[in-house]
Amino acid sequence: MDLLLKREQDTGSFGRVIFKLWAKSEFTEDERALLDRYRLDQSRLLDADDTGQLKWAAIIAALIILSPTGYPWYFNEKRETLFVKDLLYGRRFKCKSIGDLARKEAWIENACLILRQTLETAKHWDGVETNPIPVLEKEEAKKLVIQYAWNA
């Protein structure tokens, strides 16, 4: 898998510089076969709460009467949820600053690492796997149970 990144900049309203990032992954034939086999293109790679962006996109769509495409375009560039299809077909991101651009690039690179490792494990998803679960010492088991009881 290779990650392609393209950086651009534009002037937004009020003369502010807006940084744009386009990202796309190129997959080998084997990786693409795994994506197709397990229908991973519609899977969420990184999940985020996009409620705020969705609300703003709806407001913008209501204000842009002559441009019905304003809503999906705005939401697509602003949303933090990353789908596998975003990397498969390419996606544009808007960044407010150079730091935001650098963070977004690192975020995308980490997402590709996750996807790459997921595809590697997908090679072994068929069949049954046996994982022995060890018996813990009394105090260690108690700490584990308490830890997960509080997080539930």
C-alpha positions as CSV (number, residue, x, y, z in Angstrom):
1,M,0.0,0.0,0.0
2,D,1.2,3.5,-0.9
3,L,-0.2,6.8,0.4
4,L,-0.5,9.6,-2.1
5,L,-0.7,13.2,-0.6
6,K,-1.3,16.4,-2.6
7,R,-1.1,19.8,-0.8
8,E,-2.6,23.0,-2.1
9,Q,-3.5,26.3,-0.7
10,D,-6.3,28.8,-1.6
11,T,-7.6,32.1,-0.4
12,G,-10.9,31.8,1.4
13,S,-13.4,34.5,2.3
14,F,-11.9,37.4,4.2
15,G,-8.5,36.7,2.5
16,R,-7.5,33.9,4.8
17,V,-5.2,31.2,3.5
18,I,-6.9,27.8,3.4
19,F,-4.8,24.7,3.1
20,K,-6.1,21.8,1.1
21,L,-5.0,18.2,1.3
22,W,-5.9,15.4,-1.0
23,A,-5.2,11.8,0.1
24,K,-5.5,8.5,-1.6
25,S,-4.1,5.0,-1.1
26,E,-2.9,2.8,-3.9
27,F,-3.4,-0.9,-3.1
28,T,-1.7,-4.0,-4.5
29,E,-3.9,-6.6,-6.3
30,D,-3.8,-8.8,-3.2
31,E,-4.9,-5.9,-0.9
32,R,-7.6,-4.9,-3.3
33,A,-8.9,-8.5,-3.4
34,L,-9.1,-8.5,0.4
35,L,-11.0,-5.2,0.4
36,D,-13.5,-6.6,-2.1
37,R,-13.8,-10.0,-0.4
38,Y,-14.7,-8.6,3.0
39,R,-16.5,-5.5,1.5
40,L,-14.3,-3.2,3.6
41,D,-14.7,-0.2,1.4
42,Q,-17.9,0.9,3.3
43,S,-16.2,0.3,6.7
44,R,-15.3,3.0,9.1
45,L,-11.6,3.2,9.5
46,L,-11.6,5.9,12.2
47,D,-14.8,6.9,13.9
48,A,-15.5,10.4,15.2
49,D,-18.4,12.5,16.4
50,D,-19.3,14.6,13.3
51,T,-22.5,16.1,14.8
52,G,-21.0,19.7,14.8
53,Q,-19.9,19.5,11.2
54,L,-23.3,17.9,10.2
55,K,-25.2,20.8,11.8
56,W,-23.0,23.4,10.1
57,A,-23.4,21.6,6.8
58,A,-27.2,21.7,7.2
59,I,-27.1,25.4,7.9
60,I,-24.9,26.1,4.9
61,A,-27.2,24.0,2.7
62,A,-30.2,26.0,3.8
63,L,-28.4,29.2,3.1
64,I,-27.1,28.1,-0.3
65,I,-30.5,27.8,-2.1
66,L,-28.9,28.0,-5.6
67,S,-26.3,25.3,-4.9
68,P,-27.9,22.1,-3.5
69,T,-24.4,20.5,-3.6
70,G,-23.1,22.8,-0.9
71,Y,-24.2,20.5,1.9
72,P,-22.4,17.2,1.0
73,W,-19.3,19.1,-0.2
74,Y,-18.9,21.0,3.1
75,F,-19.6,17.9,5.2
76,N,-17.3,15.7,3.2
77,E,-14.3,18.0,3.6
78,K,-14.9,18.7,7.3
79,R,-16.0,15.3,8.7
80,E,-13.5,13.5,11.0
81,T,-14.9,10.0,10.3
82,L,-12.7,8.3,7.8
83,F,-14.1,5.5,5.7
84,V,-11.9,3.0,3.8
85,K,-13.5,4.2,0.6
86,D,-12.0,7.7,1.3
87,L,-8.6,6.2,0.9
88,L,-9.7,3.9,-1.9
89,Y,-11.0,6.6,-4.1
90,G,-9.3,9.7,-2.7
91,R,-10.7,12.5,-0.5
92,R,-10.1,16.2,0.0
93,F,-9.6,17.8,3.4
94,K,-9.6,21.5,4.3
95,C,-7.2,22.7,7.0
96,K,-7.2,26.0,8.8
97,S,-3.5,26.2,9.4
98,I,-0.1,24.6,8.7
99,G,-0.3,22.8,12.0
100,D,-3.7,21.5,11.1
101,L,-2.4,20.3,7.8
102,A,0.5,18.5,9.5
103,R,-1.8,16.9,12.0
104,K,-4.2,15.8,9.3
105,E,-1.4,14.2,7.3
106,A,-0.2,12.3,10.4
107,W,-3.7,11.2,11.1
108,I,-4.1,9.9,7.6
109,E,-0.8,8.1,7.7
110,N,-1.8,6.4,11.0
111,A,-5.1,5.4,9.5
112,C,-3.2,3.8,6.6
113,L,-1.1,1.9,9.1
114,I,-4.2,0.6,10.8
115,L,-5.8,-0.3,7.4
116,R,-2.6,-2.0,6.3
117,Q,-2.4,-4.1,9.4
118,T,-6.1,-4.9,9.2
119,L,-5.6,-6.2,5.7
120,E,-2.7,-8.3,6.9
121,T,-4.8,-9.9,9.6
122,A,-7.7,-10.3,7.1
123,K,-5.6,-12.9,5.3
124,H,-6.3,-15.2,8.3
125,W,-9.9,-14.4,9.0
126,D,-11.3,-17.7,7.6
127,G,-11.5,-20.7,9.9
128,V,-11.3,-21.0,13.6
129,E,-8.6,-19.6,15.8
130,T,-7.8,-20.9,19.3
131,N,-6.6,-18.4,21.8
132,P,-5.9,-19.8,25.3
133,I,-7.1,-17.5,28.1
134,P,-4.8,-17.7,31.2
135,V,-6.1,-17.9,34.7
136,L,-5.0,-14.8,36.6
137,E,-3.9,-14.6,40.2
138,K,-6.7,-13.6,42.7
139,E,-5.6,-9.9,43.1
140,E,-4.8,-9.4,39.4
141,A,-8.2,-10.9,38.4
142,K,-9.9,-8.7,40.9
143,K,-8.2,-5.5,39.5
144,L,-9.2,-6.5,36.0
145,V,-12.8,-7.1,36.9
146,I,-13.0,-3.8,38.8
147,Q,-11.4,-1.9,35.9
148,Y,-13.8,-3.2,33.4
149,A,-16.8,-2.9,35.7
150,W,-16.2,0.9,36.1
151,N,-15.7,1.4,32.4
152,A,-19.0,-0.4,31.5
